[in-house]
Amino acid sequence: MTKTQTREVASYWRCSQAACNSSAQFWTDGNKLYSYKLCIGDTTESGKKVLKDYSATGRHGFQSMTTSKHVGYARGYAHIVD
C-alpha cells in the first residue's frame, strides 16, 4: 500500500488505488475509503465514487473532528456526496 500525505489519500481512492496516510488512520483499498475503521466512501458498480458525509452538517451525522477533515479532503474527489 502506498503511503502518502493525508490530503492525497482520497485522490488514490478516486483512481481506484490503495493508499494510506502515515498513521494509517485515513486509508483506501481503492474501492472503499476509511476514516479510522469507519467506511466514509464507496465505489458503485459503474465506478462512481460515493462519499458519506460524516461532517457536522452532514446527513450521516458527526463522528469526530478528524473524520470531518477526512470527509472534507475527499469531497472534491467524489462523484456523489450523500
Secondary structure as the mmCIF struct_conf table of DSSP 4:
data_model
#
loop_
_struct_conf.conf_type_id
_struct_conf.id
_struct_conf.beg_label_comp_id
_struct_conf.beg_label_asym_id
_struct_conf.beg_label_seq_id
_struct_conf.end_label_comp_id
_struct_conf.end_label_asym_id
_struct_conf.end_label_seq_id
STRN STRN1 THR A 2 LYS A 3
HELX_RH_3T_P HELX_RH_3T_P1 THR A 6 GLU A 8
HELX_RH_AL_P HELX_RH_AL_P1 VAL A 9 ARG A 14
TURN_TY1_P TURN_TY1_P1 CYS A 15 SER A 16
STRN STRN2 ALA A 19 CYS A 20
TURN_TY1_P TURN_TY1_P2 SER A 22 SER A 23
BEND BEND1 ALA A 24 GLN A 25
STRN STRN3 PHE A 26 THR A 28
BEND BEND2 GLY A 30 ASN A 31
STRN STRN4 LEU A 33 SER A 35
TURN_TY1_P TURN_TY1_P3 TYR A 36 LYS A 37
STRN STRN5 LEU A 38 THR A 43
TURN_TY1_P TURN_TY1_P4 GLU A 45 SER A 46
STRN STRN6 LYS A 49 LEU A 51
BEND BEND3 SER A 55 SER A 55
TURN_TY1_P TURN_TY1_P5 ALA A 56 THR A 57
BEND BEND4 GLY A 58 GLY A 58
TURN_TY1_P TURN_TY1_P6 ARG A 59 HIS A 60
HELX_RH_AL_P HELX_RH_AL_P2 MET A 65 ARG A 75
TURN_TY1_P TURN_TY1_P7 GLY A 76 TYR A 77
BEND BEND5 HIS A 79 HIS A 79
STRN STRN7 ILE A 80 VAL A 81
#
